[in-house]
Amino acid sequence: MFLQFFVWGGWYVTVGSFMKDNNMEAIISWAYSVSPIAAIISPFFLGFVADRYFNAEKILGILHILSGCFLLLTPLFTSKPTIFILMLAMHMICYMPTLGLANSIAFRHVDNQEKQFPLIRVFGTLGWIVVGILVSGILHADKTATPFYIAGAAGIFLGFYSFILPKTPPLLGKDALVSFKDIIGLNALNKLKSKSFFVFALSSFLICIPLAAYYSYAPIFVGDMNIEDVAAKMTLGQMSEVLFMLILPLLFARYGVKYILLGGMLAWAVRYVLFAVSASTGTISLVFLGIIFHGICYDLFFVAGQVYVDKKSTADIRSQAQGFLVLITYGLGMFVGAQVAGYIYNLLLKGQTALSVQSWQQFWLVFAVMTTVVIVYFFIGFKDKLNSKE
């Protein structure tokens, strides 16, 4: 799990700065669109292949070796932006299914998922933190190809390592019937249909549109604020994520799902306001505060949303329901969001080499307003009282 997120974190934060430095600034949004595209594709791969034909650890190994090779090739095509994006897309198409496979292997080989899995999963966050500090804080390589080479090599190593993981045969037989509706979770959605769940699902999709702006352009913004070693500084967000992951059960018991989710959404709006104010005033401390907000933003929205879906689901639709949530958030929502963020960024750029202070302020305020609209809709429409005691 440490290596799983070491690979992703190795290039994901720095790729925007690398592309800007290599005159590919206009297509940064596409670098952050390949992950959502892969998230949309991966459930079909897992459902039709991984769950029926091969041991999970073997597929995990092969996919990591392939994804690592594609990542090593990616920085060789800086003079051909289309091929650069294609290589990155091939990396993510191979990499994204490994997230589900790694979780599946872990769940199959622990005795108590609720107690043991979080202790395993937290090493993923630690891997993201360590690689960020390595490529940025130690090597100062944010704008170079080094992160690609480190992450690619780690991916290939992880691929070979995966073959010695415990044997994890497929759960379904080769002749098991799996429908298109099963794969994308529509059957689960039919069983979960209620006004509150619809509001939750639509809000989850809509909120990911402004959310994608942070993942795509916050590293560039931090760099434009004359903060060095951007990727290392942004690991403060993952550090806070660990803290809020630990206290999330306490928040569930006290406040219930509605106000936990609202708190996560509100944190995104506040973060964008902090960035807007810091852009206009030059107050660096507000930038760091916005980064630290990541723990609240991510855990109180994404993790709490996963818990909510799990509690609402019965055993026969649990995996499908989680797959549906991934599809509408990490997939469709993040894809639309990356494209919207790219359009607004390029519109404000208008031929300049970097956004002005005023433009950055406008950029973040647009997404703060978007987030606020979704918050109001969710607050009015969501009536579910589910909490951890129920």
Short mmCIF file of the C-alpha atoms (twelve columns), coordinates in Angstrom:
data_MODEL
# 
_entry.id   MODEL 
# 
loop_
_atom_site.group_PDB 
_atom_site.id 
_atom_site.type_symbol 
_atom_site.label_atom_id 
_atom_site.label_alt_id 
_atom_site.label_comp_id 
_atom_site.label_asym_id 
_atom_site.label_seq_id 
_atom_site.Cartn_x 
_atom_site.Cartn_y 
_atom_site.Cartn_z 
_atom_site.pdbx_PDB_model_num 
ATOM 1   C CA . MET A 1   0.000   0.000   0.000   1 
ATOM 2   C CA . PHE A 2   2.946   2.299   0.709   1 
ATOM 3   C CA . LEU A 3   4.350   1.715   -2.787  1 
ATOM 4   C CA . GLN A 4   0.870   1.860   -4.379  1 
ATOM 5   C CA . PHE A 5   0.456   5.527   -3.501  1 
ATOM 6   C CA . PHE A 6   4.183   6.279   -3.683  1 
ATOM 7   C CA . VAL A 7   3.836   5.698   -7.445  1 
ATOM 8   C CA . TRP A 8   0.793   7.947   -7.911  1 
ATOM 9   C CA . GLY A 9   2.040   10.708  -5.622  1 
ATOM 10  C CA . GLY A 10  5.444   10.647  -7.315  1 
ATOM 11  C CA . TRP A 11  4.265   12.447  -10.463 1 
ATOM 12  C CA . TYR A 12  0.718   13.661  -9.827  1 
ATOM 13  C CA . VAL A 13  1.552   16.829  -7.884  1 
ATOM 14  C CA . THR A 14  4.528   17.893  -9.998  1 
ATOM 15  C CA . VAL A 15  3.229   17.175  -13.523 1 
ATOM 16  C CA . GLY A 16  1.596   20.610  -13.879 1 
ATOM 17  C CA . SER A 17  4.815   22.422  -12.982 1 
ATOM 18  C CA . PHE A 18  6.776   20.149  -15.324 1 
ATOM 19  C CA . MET A 19  4.386   20.818  -18.207 1 
ATOM 20  C CA . LYS A 20  4.398   24.572  -17.590 1 
ATOM 21  C CA . ASP A 21  8.192   24.554  -17.700 1 
ATOM 22  C CA . ASN A 22  8.096   22.617  -21.003 1 
ATOM 23  C CA . ASN A 23  5.599   24.891  -22.780 1 
ATOM 24  C CA . MET A 24  2.655   22.507  -22.401 1 
ATOM 25  C CA . GLU A 25  0.672   24.759  -20.074 1 
ATOM 26  C CA . ALA A 26  -2.383  24.870  -22.347 1 
ATOM 27  C CA . ILE A 27  -3.040  21.130  -21.973 1 
ATOM 28  C CA . ILE A 28  -2.423  20.696  -18.242 1 
ATOM 29  C CA . SER A 29  -6.136  19.967  -17.829 1 
ATOM 30  C CA . TRP A 30  -5.703  16.865  -20.003 1 
ATOM 31  C CA . ALA A 31  -2.918  15.571  -17.765 1 
ATOM 32  C CA . TYR A 32  -5.459  15.661  -14.946 1 
ATOM 33  C CA . SER A 33  -8.223  14.214  -17.133 1 
ATOM 34  C CA . VAL A 34  -6.480  10.907  -17.780 1 
ATOM 35  C CA . SER A 35  -7.064  9.732   -14.202 1 
ATOM 36  C CA . PRO A 36  -10.852 10.230  -14.393 1 
ATOM 37  C CA . ILE A 37  -10.946 8.533   -17.809 1 
ATOM 38  C CA . ALA A 38  -9.079  5.567   -16.332 1 
ATOM 39  C CA . ALA A 39  -11.441 5.568   -13.336 1 
ATOM 40  C CA . ILE A 40  -14.374 5.228   -15.737 1 
ATOM 41  C CA . ILE A 41  -12.711 2.354   -17.623 1 
ATOM 42  C CA . SER A 42  -11.302 0.356   -14.686 1 
ATOM 43  C CA . PRO A 43  -14.611 -0.979  -13.271 1 
ATOM 44  C CA . PHE A 44  -15.229 -2.755  -16.596 1 
ATOM 45  C CA . PHE A 45  -11.777 -4.338  -16.457 1 
ATOM 46  C CA . LEU A 46  -12.240 -5.431  -12.853 1 
ATOM 47  C CA . GLY A 47  -15.753 -6.712  -13.416 1 
ATOM 48  C CA . PHE A 48  -15.219 -8.586  -16.673 1 
ATOM 49  C CA . VAL A 49  -11.629 -9.806  -16.233 1 
ATOM 50  C CA . ALA A 50  -10.145 -9.545  -12.740 1 
ATOM 51  C CA . ASP A 51  -13.173 -10.945 -10.911 1 
ATOM 52  C CA . ARG A 52  -13.503 -13.952 -13.238 1 
ATOM 53  C CA . TYR A 53  -10.251 -15.243 -14.749 1 
ATOM 54  C CA . PHE A 54  -6.987  -14.524 -12.899 1 
ATOM 55  C CA . ASN A 55  -5.559  -14.245 -9.393  1 
ATOM 56  C CA . ALA A 56  -5.662  -10.647 -8.194  1 
ATOM 57  C CA . GLU A 57  -1.984  -10.578 -7.181  1 
ATOM 58  C CA . LYS A 58  -0.881  -11.686 -10.683 1 
ATOM 59  C CA . ILE A 59  -2.972  -9.041  -12.443 1 
ATOM 60  C CA . LEU A 60  -1.715  -6.464  -9.931  1 
ATOM 61  C CA . GLY A 61  1.880   -7.362  -10.800 1 
ATOM 62  C CA . ILE A 62  1.415   -7.239  -14.575 1 
ATOM 63  C CA . LEU A 63  -0.486  -3.934  -14.491 1 
ATOM 64  C CA . HIS A 64  2.100   -2.237  -12.249 1 
ATOM 65  C CA . ILE A 65  4.968   -3.332  -14.526 1 
ATOM 66  C CA . LEU A 66  3.142   -1.996  -17.593 1 
ATOM 67  C CA . SER A 67  2.096   1.249   -15.885 1 
ATOM 68  C CA . GLY A 68  5.662   1.792   -14.658 1 
ATOM 69  C CA . CYS A 69  7.050   1.354   -18.179 1 
ATOM 70  C CA . PHE A 70  4.574   3.852   -19.644 1 
ATOM 71  C CA . LEU A 71  5.484   6.364   -16.930 1 
ATOM 72  C CA . LEU A 72  9.204   6.019   -17.698 1 
ATOM 73  C CA . LEU A 73  8.456   6.769   -21.369 1 
ATOM 74  C CA . THR A 74  6.219   9.788   -20.704 1 
ATOM 75  C CA . PRO A 75  8.874   12.544  -20.180 1 
ATOM 76  C CA . LEU A 76  10.641  11.532  -23.400 1 
ATOM 77  C CA . PHE A 77  7.835   13.166  -25.394 1 
ATOM 78  C CA . THR A 78  7.841   16.752  -24.122 1 
ATOM 79  C CA . SER A 79  8.272   17.956  -27.725 1 
ATOM 80  C CA . LYS A 80  5.157   15.985  -28.742 1 
ATOM 81  C CA . PRO A 81  2.422   16.979  -26.287 1 
ATOM 82  C CA . THR A 82  -0.201  14.632  -27.741 1 
ATOM 83  C CA . ILE A 83  2.025   11.577  -27.268 1 
ATOM 84  C CA . PHE A 84  3.000   12.865  -23.805 1 
ATOM 85  C CA . ILE A 85  -0.668  12.842  -22.772 1 
ATOM 86  C CA . LEU A 86  -1.197  9.463   -24.476 1 
ATOM 87  C CA . MET A 87  1.663   7.880   -22.506 1 
ATOM 88  C CA . LEU A 88  0.280   9.343   -19.291 1 
ATOM 89  C CA . ALA A 89  -3.165  7.994   -20.205 1 
ATOM 90  C CA . MET A 90  -1.788  4.495   -20.849 1 
ATOM 91  C CA . HIS A 91  -0.030  4.642   -17.481 1 
ATOM 92  C CA . MET A 92  -3.262  5.533   -15.675 1 
ATOM 93  C CA . ILE A 93  -5.372  2.995   -17.606 1 
ATOM 94  C CA . CYS A 94  -2.987  0.320   -16.308 1 
ATOM 95  C CA . TYR A 95  -2.613  1.892   -12.861 1 
ATOM 96  C CA . MET A 96  -6.207  2.745   -11.910 1 
ATOM 97  C CA . PRO A 97  -7.484  -0.870  -11.678 1 
ATOM 98  C CA . THR A 98  -4.660  -1.609  -9.231  1 
ATOM 99  C CA . LEU A 99  -6.342  0.587   -6.618  1 
ATOM 100 C CA . GLY A 100 -9.316  -1.774  -6.475  1 
ATOM 101 C CA . LEU A 101 -7.111  -4.849  -6.736  1 
ATOM 102 C CA . ALA A 102 -4.878  -3.751  -3.856  1 
ATOM 103 C CA . ASN A 103 -7.941  -3.137  -1.671  1 
ATOM 104 C CA . SER A 104 -9.424  -6.477  -2.701  1 
ATOM 105 C CA . ILE A 105 -6.265  -8.381  -1.757  1 
ATOM 106 C CA . ALA A 106 -6.106  -6.615  1.596   1 
ATOM 107 C CA . PHE A 107 -9.774  -7.260  2.426   1 
ATOM 108 C CA . ARG A 108 -9.472  -10.945 1.502   1 
ATOM 109 C CA . HIS A 109 -6.527  -11.603 3.816   1 
ATOM 110 C CA . VAL A 110 -7.363  -9.772  7.042   1 
ATOM 111 C CA . ASP A 111 -9.599  -11.066 9.816   1 
ATOM 112 C CA . ASN A 112 -11.280 -7.783  10.768  1 
ATOM 113 C CA . GLN A 113 -11.679 -5.342  7.876   1 
ATOM 114 C CA . GLU A 114 -12.959 -2.397  9.922   1 
ATOM 115 C CA . LYS A 115 -10.060 -2.499  12.385  1 
ATOM 116 C CA . GLN A 116 -7.191  -3.794  10.261  1 
ATOM 117 C CA . PHE A 117 -7.753  -2.197  6.844   1 
ATOM 118 C CA . PRO A 118 -7.404  1.445   8.021   1 
ATOM 119 C CA . LEU A 119 -4.046  0.523   9.565   1 
ATOM 120 C CA . ILE A 120 -2.962  -0.894  6.194   1 
ATOM 121 C CA . ARG A 121 -4.453  1.930   4.114   1 
ATOM 122 C CA . VAL A 122 -2.764  4.670   6.138   1 
ATOM 123 C CA . PHE A 123 0.567   3.474   4.721   1 
ATOM 124 C CA . GLY A 124 -0.711  4.628   1.320   1 
ATOM 125 C CA . THR A 125 -0.998  8.174   2.629   1 
ATOM 126 C CA . LEU A 126 2.475   7.852   4.147   1 
ATOM 127 C CA . GLY A 127 3.810   6.719   0.752   1 
ATOM 128 C CA . TRP A 128 2.346   9.841   -0.884  1 
ATOM 129 C CA . ILE A 129 3.958   12.023  1.800   1 
ATOM 130 C CA . VAL A 130 7.382   10.362  1.547   1 
ATOM 131 C CA . VAL A 131 7.612   10.588  -2.252  1 
ATOM 132 C CA . GLY A 132 6.510   14.230  -2.163  1 
ATOM 133 C CA . ILE A 133 9.260   15.071  0.297   1 
ATOM 134 C CA . LEU A 134 11.771  13.011  -1.707  1 
ATOM 135 C CA . VAL A 135 11.194  14.490  -5.184  1 
ATOM 136 C CA . SER A 136 10.578  18.031  -3.964  1 
ATOM 137 C CA . GLY A 137 12.012  18.649  -0.501  1 
ATOM 138 C CA . ILE A 138 15.209  16.618  -0.967  1 
ATOM 139 C CA . LEU A 139 15.840  16.484  -4.733  1 
ATOM 140 C CA . HIS A 140 14.125  19.830  -5.558  1 
ATOM 141 C CA . ALA A 141 12.963  18.206  -8.812  1 
ATOM 142 C CA . ASP A 142 9.422   19.612  -9.175  1 
ATOM 143 C CA . LYS A 143 10.022  20.906  -12.712 1 
ATOM 144 C CA . THR A 144 12.184  18.034  -13.959 1 
ATOM 145 C CA . ALA A 145 11.545  14.530  -15.308 1 
ATOM 146 C CA . THR A 146 12.967  12.958  -12.140 1 
ATOM 147 C CA . PRO A 147 9.552   12.339  -10.493 1 
ATOM 148 C CA . PHE A 148 8.467   10.296  -13.538 1 
ATOM 149 C CA . TYR A 149 11.590  8.149   -13.355 1 
ATOM 150 C CA . ILE A 150 11.319  7.590   -9.597  1 
ATOM 151 C CA . ALA A 151 7.604   6.758   -9.762  1 
ATOM 152 C CA . GLY A 152 8.031   4.568   -12.851 1 
ATOM 153 C CA . ALA A 153 10.869  2.574   -11.299 1 
ATOM 154 C CA . ALA A 154 8.884   2.173   -8.079  1 
ATOM 155 C CA . GLY A 155 5.915   0.932   -10.113 1 
ATOM 156 C CA . ILE A 156 7.980   -1.745  -11.862 1 
ATOM 157 C CA . PHE A 157 9.481   -2.837  -8.525  1 
ATOM 158 C CA . LEU A 158 5.979   -3.003  -7.029  1 
ATOM 159 C CA . GLY A 159 4.878   -5.101  -9.994  1 
ATOM 160 C CA . PHE A 160 7.469   -7.784  -9.315  1 
ATOM 161 C CA . TYR A 161 6.839   -7.564  -5.574  1 
ATOM 162 C CA . SER A 162 3.102   -8.148  -6.168  1 
ATOM 163 C CA . PHE A 163 3.757   -11.687 -7.420  1 
ATOM 164 C CA . ILE A 164 4.798   -12.762 -3.902  1 
ATOM 165 C CA . LEU A 165 1.628   -11.433 -2.251  1 
ATOM 166 C CA . PRO A 166 -0.814  -14.066 -0.872  1 
ATOM 167 C CA . LYS A 167 -2.670  -16.021 -3.537  1 
ATOM 168 C CA . THR A 168 -6.018  -14.328 -4.199  1 
ATOM 169 C CA . PRO A 169 -8.118  -16.277 -6.715  1 
ATOM 170 C CA . PRO A 170 -11.094 -14.679 -8.478  1 
ATOM 171 C CA . LEU A 171 -14.375 -14.625 -6.577  1 
ATOM 172 C CA . LEU A 172 -16.526 -15.359 -9.630  1 
ATOM 173 C CA . GLY A 173 -16.305 -18.250 -12.040 1 
ATOM 174 C CA . LYS A 174 -15.477 -17.825 -15.729 1 
ATOM 175 C CA . ASP A 175 -19.101 -18.435 -16.638 1 
ATOM 176 C CA . ALA A 176 -20.534 -15.978 -14.098 1 
ATOM 177 C CA . LEU A 177 -22.909 -13.486 -15.671 1 
ATOM 178 C CA . VAL A 178 -21.946 -9.861  -15.137 1 
ATOM 179 C CA . SER A 179 -24.063 -7.180  -16.794 1 
ATOM 180 C CA . PHE A 180 -23.253 -3.635  -17.863 1 
ATOM 181 C CA . LYS A 181 -25.645 -2.370  -15.166 1 
ATOM 182 C CA . ASP A 182 -23.787 -4.416  -12.539 1 
ATOM 183 C CA . ILE A 183 -20.458 -2.917  -13.544 1 
ATOM 184 C CA . ILE A 184 -21.510 0.743   -13.352 1 
ATOM 185 C CA . GLY A 185 -23.702 0.195   -10.298 1 
ATOM 186 C CA . LEU A 186 -27.103 1.002   -11.813 1 
ATOM 187 C CA . ASN A 187 -28.689 -2.070  -10.225 1 
ATOM 188 C CA . ALA A 188 -27.435 -0.891  -6.842  1 
ATOM 189 C CA . LEU A 189 -28.788 2.583   -7.564  1 
ATOM 190 C CA . ASN A 190 -32.242 1.132   -8.265  1 
ATOM 191 C CA . LYS A 191 -32.250 -0.573  -4.860  1 
ATOM 192 C CA . LEU A 192 -30.990 2.508   -3.048  1 
ATOM 193 C CA . LYS A 193 -33.306 4.981   -4.733  1 
ATOM 194 C CA . SER A 194 -34.649 7.625   -2.391  1 
ATOM 195 C CA . LYS A 195 -34.745 11.395  -2.552  1 
ATOM 196 C CA . SER A 196 -31.856 11.783  -0.103  1 
ATOM 197 C CA . PHE A 197 -29.658 9.261   -1.904  1 
ATOM 198 C CA . PHE A 198 -30.377 10.994  -5.226  1 
ATOM 199 C CA . VAL A 199 -29.417 14.343  -3.670  1 
ATOM 200 C CA . PHE A 200 -26.238 12.761  -2.277  1 
ATOM 201 C CA . ALA A 201 -25.319 11.213  -5.640  1 
ATOM 202 C CA . LEU A 202 -25.987 14.377  -7.657  1 
ATOM 203 C CA . SER A 203 -24.178 16.537  -5.081  1 
ATOM 204 C CA . SER A 204 -21.186 14.171  -5.155  1 
ATOM 205 C CA . PHE A 205 -20.968 14.535  -8.938  1 
ATOM 206 C CA . LEU A 206 -21.463 18.308  -8.938  1 
ATOM 207 C CA . ILE A 207 -19.052 19.030  -6.080  1 
ATOM 208 C CA . CYS A 208 -16.260 17.185  -7.904  1 
ATOM 209 C CA . ILE A 209 -16.384 19.757  -10.710 1 
ATOM 210 C CA . PRO A 210 -14.988 22.616  -8.569  1 
ATOM 211 C CA . LEU A 211 -12.929 20.125  -6.546  1 
ATOM 212 C CA . ALA A 212 -10.905 19.148  -9.616  1 
ATOM 213 C CA . ALA A 213 -9.501  22.680  -9.835  1 
ATOM 214 C CA . TYR A 214 -7.456  22.062  -6.684  1 
ATOM 215 C CA . TYR A 215 -5.830  18.878  -7.951  1 
ATOM 216 C CA . SER A 216 -5.115  20.370  -11.380 1 
ATOM 217 C CA . TYR A 217 -3.941  23.902  -10.589 1 
ATOM 218 C CA . ALA A 218 -3.134  24.304  -6.886  1 
ATOM 219 C CA . PRO A 219 0.507   23.183  -7.400  1 
ATOM 220 C CA . ILE A 220 0.941   25.824  -10.127 1 
ATOM 221 C CA . PHE A 221 -0.701  28.459  -7.931  1 
ATOM 222 C CA . VAL A 222 1.576   27.592  -5.004  1 
ATOM 223 C CA . GLY A 223 4.592   27.899  -7.302  1 
ATOM 224 C CA . ASP A 224 3.363   31.249  -8.648  1 
ATOM 225 C CA . MET A 225 3.189   32.444  -5.033  1 
ATOM 226 C CA . ASN A 226 6.999   32.017  -4.999  1 
ATOM 227 C CA . ILE A 227 6.871   29.011  -2.676  1 
ATOM 228 C CA . GLU A 228 9.692   26.580  -3.410  1 
ATOM 229 C CA . ASP A 229 9.571   22.758  -3.332  1 
ATOM 230 C CA . VAL A 230 5.849   22.762  -4.041  1 
ATOM 231 C CA . ALA A 231 5.217   19.013  -3.861  1 
ATOM 232 C CA . ALA A 232 6.929   18.778  -0.479  1 
ATOM 233 C CA . LYS A 233 4.876   21.666  0.911   1 
ATOM 234 C CA . MET A 234 1.661   20.122  -0.366  1 
ATOM 235 C CA . THR A 235 2.257   16.945  1.640   1 
ATOM 236 C CA . LEU A 236 0.983   18.995  4.586   1 
ATOM 237 C CA . GLY A 237 -2.443  18.153  3.159   1 
ATOM 238 C CA . GLN A 238 -1.805  14.409  3.427   1 
ATOM 239 C CA . MET A 239 -0.445  14.851  6.944   1 
ATOM 240 C CA . SER A 240 -3.700  16.494  8.011   1 
ATOM 241 C CA . GLU A 241 -5.574  13.729  6.180   1 
ATOM 242 C CA . VAL A 242 -4.054  11.163  8.544   1 
ATOM 243 C CA . LEU A 243 -5.214  13.181  11.561  1 
ATOM 244 C CA . PHE A 244 -8.796  13.621  10.363  1 
ATOM 245 C CA . MET A 245 -8.983  9.962   9.319   1 
ATOM 246 C CA . LEU A 246 -8.380  9.047   12.957  1 
ATOM 247 C CA . ILE A 247 -11.049 11.378  14.363  1 
ATOM 248 C CA . LEU A 248 -13.672 10.709  11.671  1 
ATOM 249 C CA . PRO A 249 -15.432 7.944   13.685  1 
ATOM 250 C CA . LEU A 250 -15.859 10.395  16.576  1 
ATOM 251 C CA . LEU A 251 -17.350 13.004  14.246  1 
ATOM 252 C CA . PHE A 252 -19.796 10.454  12.836  1 
ATOM 253 C CA . ALA A 253 -20.989 9.517   16.295  1 
ATOM 254 C CA . ARG A 254 -21.529 13.158  17.266  1 
ATOM 255 C CA . TYR A 255 -22.804 14.875  14.122  1 
ATOM 256 C CA . GLY A 256 -24.160 12.280  11.662  1 
ATOM 257 C CA . VAL A 257 -23.561 11.991  7.939   1 
ATOM 258 C CA . LYS A 258 -25.348 15.148  6.735   1 
ATOM 259 C CA . TYR A 259 -23.248 17.577  8.728   1 
ATOM 260 C CA . ILE A 260 -20.049 15.608  8.152   1 
ATOM 261 C CA . LEU A 261 -20.568 15.869  4.375   1 
ATOM 262 C CA . LEU A 262 -21.556 19.524  4.664   1 
ATOM 263 C CA . GLY A 263 -18.407 20.168  6.681   1 
ATOM 264 C CA . GLY A 264 -16.278 18.608  3.949   1 
ATOM 265 C CA . MET A 265 -17.978 20.650  1.216   1 
ATOM 266 C CA . LEU A 266 -17.743 23.848  3.235   1 
ATOM 267 C CA . ALA A 267 -14.030 23.235  3.770   1 
ATOM 268 C CA . TRP A 268 -13.491 23.223  -0.008  1 
ATOM 269 C CA . ALA A 269 -15.290 26.572  -0.361  1 
ATOM 270 C CA . VAL A 270 -13.280 28.069  2.516   1 
ATOM 271 C CA . ARG A 271 -10.044 26.740  1.011   1 
ATOM 272 C CA . TYR A 272 -10.743 28.483  -2.304  1 
ATOM 273 C CA . VAL A 273 -11.564 31.738  -0.507  1 
ATOM 274 C CA . LEU A 274 -8.261  31.432  1.389   1 
ATOM 275 C CA . PHE A 275 -6.415  30.977  -1.912  1 
ATOM 276 C CA . ALA A 276 -8.228  33.965  -3.444  1 
ATOM 277 C CA . VAL A 277 -7.383  36.210  -0.499  1 
ATOM 278 C CA . SER A 278 -3.765  35.037  -0.428  1 
ATOM 279 C CA . ALA A 279 -3.453  35.791  -4.166  1 
ATOM 280 C CA . SER A 280 -4.625  39.362  -3.718  1 
ATOM 281 C CA . THR A 281 -2.745  40.063  -0.469  1 
ATOM 282 C CA . GLY A 282 0.364   37.913  -0.892  1 
ATOM 283 C CA . THR A 283 -0.259  36.305  2.498   1 
ATOM 284 C CA . ILE A 284 1.669   33.033  2.264   1 
ATOM 285 C CA . SER A 285 0.298   31.693  5.552   1 
ATOM 286 C CA . LEU A 286 -3.178  31.528  3.983   1 
ATOM 287 C CA . VAL A 287 -1.796  29.335  1.186   1 
ATOM 288 C CA . PHE A 288 -0.434  26.882  3.735   1 
ATOM 289 C CA . LEU A 289 -3.686  26.977  5.687   1 
ATOM 290 C CA . GLY A 290 -5.578  26.131  2.499   1 
ATOM 291 C CA . ILE A 291 -3.257  23.168  1.884   1 
ATOM 292 C CA . ILE A 292 -3.697  21.913  5.455   1 
ATOM 293 C CA . PHE A 293 -7.466  22.030  4.905   1 
ATOM 294 C CA . HIS A 294 -7.020  19.000  2.634   1 
ATOM 295 C CA . GLY A 295 -7.549  16.637  5.564   1 
ATOM 296 C CA . ILE A 296 -10.964 18.136  6.274   1 
ATOM 297 C CA . CYS A 297 -11.879 18.379  2.589   1 
ATOM 298 C CA . TYR A 298 -10.934 14.835  1.635   1 
ATOM 299 C CA . ASP A 299 -11.900 12.837  4.717   1 
ATOM 300 C CA . LEU A 300 -15.165 14.605  5.520   1 
ATOM 301 C CA . PHE A 301 -16.357 14.330  1.930   1 
ATOM 302 C CA . PHE A 302 -14.810 11.347  0.137   1 
ATOM 303 C CA . VAL A 303 -14.236 8.987   3.073   1 
ATOM 304 C CA . ALA A 304 -17.505 9.932   4.795   1 
ATOM 305 C CA . GLY A 305 -19.335 9.455   1.492   1 
ATOM 306 C CA . GLN A 306 -17.894 5.951   1.143   1 
ATOM 307 C CA . VAL A 307 -18.999 5.124   4.687   1 
ATOM 308 C CA . TYR A 308 -22.507 6.476   3.995   1 
ATOM 309 C CA . VAL A 309 -22.881 4.348   0.861   1 
ATOM 310 C CA . ASP A 310 -21.612 1.282   2.719   1 
ATOM 311 C CA . LYS A 311 -24.135 1.767   5.540   1 
ATOM 312 C CA . LYS A 312 -27.010 2.264   3.104   1 
ATOM 313 C CA . SER A 313 -26.122 -0.844  1.077   1 
ATOM 314 C CA . THR A 314 -26.974 -4.482  1.649   1 
ATOM 315 C CA . ALA A 315 -24.322 -7.173  1.151   1 
ATOM 316 C CA . ASP A 316 -25.467 -8.062  -2.367  1 
ATOM 317 C CA . ILE A 317 -25.019 -4.540  -3.767  1 
ATOM 318 C CA . ARG A 318 -22.221 -3.128  -1.593  1 
ATOM 319 C CA . SER A 319 -19.431 -3.432  -4.168  1 
ATOM 320 C CA . GLN A 320 -21.658 -2.150  -6.977  1 
ATOM 321 C CA . ALA A 321 -22.731 0.852   -4.905  1 
ATOM 322 C CA . GLN A 322 -19.114 1.773   -4.140  1 
ATOM 323 C CA . GLY A 323 -18.281 1.350   -7.821  1 
ATOM 324 C CA . PHE A 324 -21.096 3.729   -8.735  1 
ATOM 325 C CA . LEU A 325 -19.760 6.311   -6.269  1 
ATOM 326 C CA . VAL A 326 -16.252 6.058   -7.773  1 
ATOM 327 C CA . LEU A 327 -17.709 6.397   -11.282 1 
ATOM 328 C CA . ILE A 328 -19.603 9.626   -10.564 1 
ATOM 329 C CA . THR A 329 -16.873 11.243  -8.424  1 
ATOM 330 C CA . TYR A 330 -13.345 10.179  -9.417  1 
ATOM 331 C CA . GLY A 331 -14.575 9.420   -12.931 1 
ATOM 332 C CA . LEU A 332 -17.249 11.665  -14.423 1 
ATOM 333 C CA . GLY A 333 -17.084 14.481  -11.873 1 
ATOM 334 C CA . MET A 334 -13.311 14.853  -11.905 1 
ATOM 335 C CA . PHE A 335 -13.164 14.631  -15.706 1 
ATOM 336 C CA . VAL A 336 -15.717 17.391  -16.198 1 
ATOM 337 C CA . GLY A 337 -14.025 19.388  -13.425 1 
ATOM 338 C CA . ALA A 338 -10.551 19.118  -14.966 1 
ATOM 339 C CA . GLN A 339 -11.894 20.289  -18.313 1 
ATOM 340 C CA . VAL A 340 -13.822 23.187  -16.757 1 
ATOM 341 C CA . ALA A 341 -10.789 24.224  -14.705 1 
ATOM 342 C CA . GLY A 342 -8.587  24.065  -17.799 1 
ATOM 343 C CA . TYR A 343 -11.021 26.189  -19.801 1 
ATOM 344 C CA . ILE A 344 -11.217 28.881  -17.101 1 
ATOM 345 C CA . TYR A 345 -7.446  28.850  -16.522 1 
ATOM 346 C CA . ASN A 346 -6.662  29.240  -20.240 1 
ATOM 347 C CA . LEU A 347 -9.345  31.924  -20.562 1 
ATOM 348 C CA . LEU A 348 -7.736  33.945  -17.783 1 
ATOM 349 C CA . LEU A 349 -4.220  33.265  -19.082 1 
ATOM 350 C CA . LYS A 350 -4.884  35.028  -22.425 1 
ATOM 351 C CA . GLY A 351 -1.406  34.533  -23.856 1 
ATOM 352 C CA . GLN A 352 0.463   35.439  -20.670 1 
ATOM 353 C CA . THR A 353 3.249   33.227  -19.335 1 
ATOM 354 C CA . ALA A 354 1.562   33.056  -15.908 1 
ATOM 355 C CA . LEU A 355 -1.691  34.158  -14.311 1 
ATOM 356 C CA . SER A 356 -1.634  37.574  -12.688 1 
ATOM 357 C CA . VAL A 357 -2.534  38.063  -9.038  1 
ATOM 358 C CA . GLN A 358 -5.961  39.353  -10.047 1 
ATOM 359 C CA . SER A 359 -6.537  36.392  -12.369 1 
ATOM 360 C CA . TRP A 360 -5.674  33.850  -9.661  1 
ATOM 361 C CA . GLN A 361 -8.113  35.604  -7.344  1 
ATOM 362 C CA . GLN A 362 -10.854 35.349  -9.986  1 
ATOM 363 C CA . PHE A 363 -9.961  31.721  -10.690 1 
ATOM 364 C CA . TRP A 364 -10.403 30.571  -7.093  1 
ATOM 365 C CA . LEU A 365 -13.506 32.701  -6.452  1 
ATOM 366 C CA . VAL A 366 -15.277 31.069  -9.421  1 
ATOM 367 C CA . PHE A 367 -14.841 27.651  -7.842  1 
ATOM 368 C CA . ALA A 368 -15.723 28.928  -4.366  1 
ATOM 369 C CA . VAL A 369 -19.058 30.106  -5.773  1 
ATOM 370 C CA . MET A 370 -19.637 26.779  -7.563  1 
ATOM 371 C CA . THR A 371 -18.986 24.881  -4.350  1 
ATOM 372 C CA . THR A 372 -21.321 27.141  -2.377  1 
ATOM 373 C CA . VAL A 373 -24.193 26.497  -4.809  1 
ATOM 374 C CA . VAL A 374 -23.806 22.729  -4.328  1 
ATOM 375 C CA . ILE A 375 -23.657 23.178  -0.532  1 
ATOM 376 C CA . VAL A 376 -26.981 25.032  -0.533  1 
ATOM 377 C CA . TYR A 377 -28.612 22.366  -2.725  1 
ATOM 378 C CA . PHE A 378 -27.334 19.538  -0.499  1 
ATOM 379 C CA . PHE A 379 -28.351 21.286  2.726   1 
ATOM 380 C CA . ILE A 380 -31.916 21.815  1.495   1 
ATOM 381 C CA . GLY A 381 -32.401 18.462  -0.247  1 
ATOM 382 C CA . PHE A 382 -30.618 15.891  1.931   1 
ATOM 383 C CA . LYS A 383 -32.810 14.636  4.805   1 
ATOM 384 C CA . ASP A 384 -31.157 11.337  5.774   1 
ATOM 385 C CA . LYS A 385 -30.424 11.137  9.519   1 
ATOM 386 C CA . LEU A 386 -28.078 8.148   9.250   1 
ATOM 387 C CA . ASN A 387 -25.193 8.165   11.723  1 
ATOM 388 C CA . SER A 388 -22.717 5.658   13.058  1 
ATOM 389 C CA . LYS A 389 -25.041 4.503   15.827  1 
ATOM 390 C CA . GLU A 390 -27.747 3.347   13.400  1 
# 
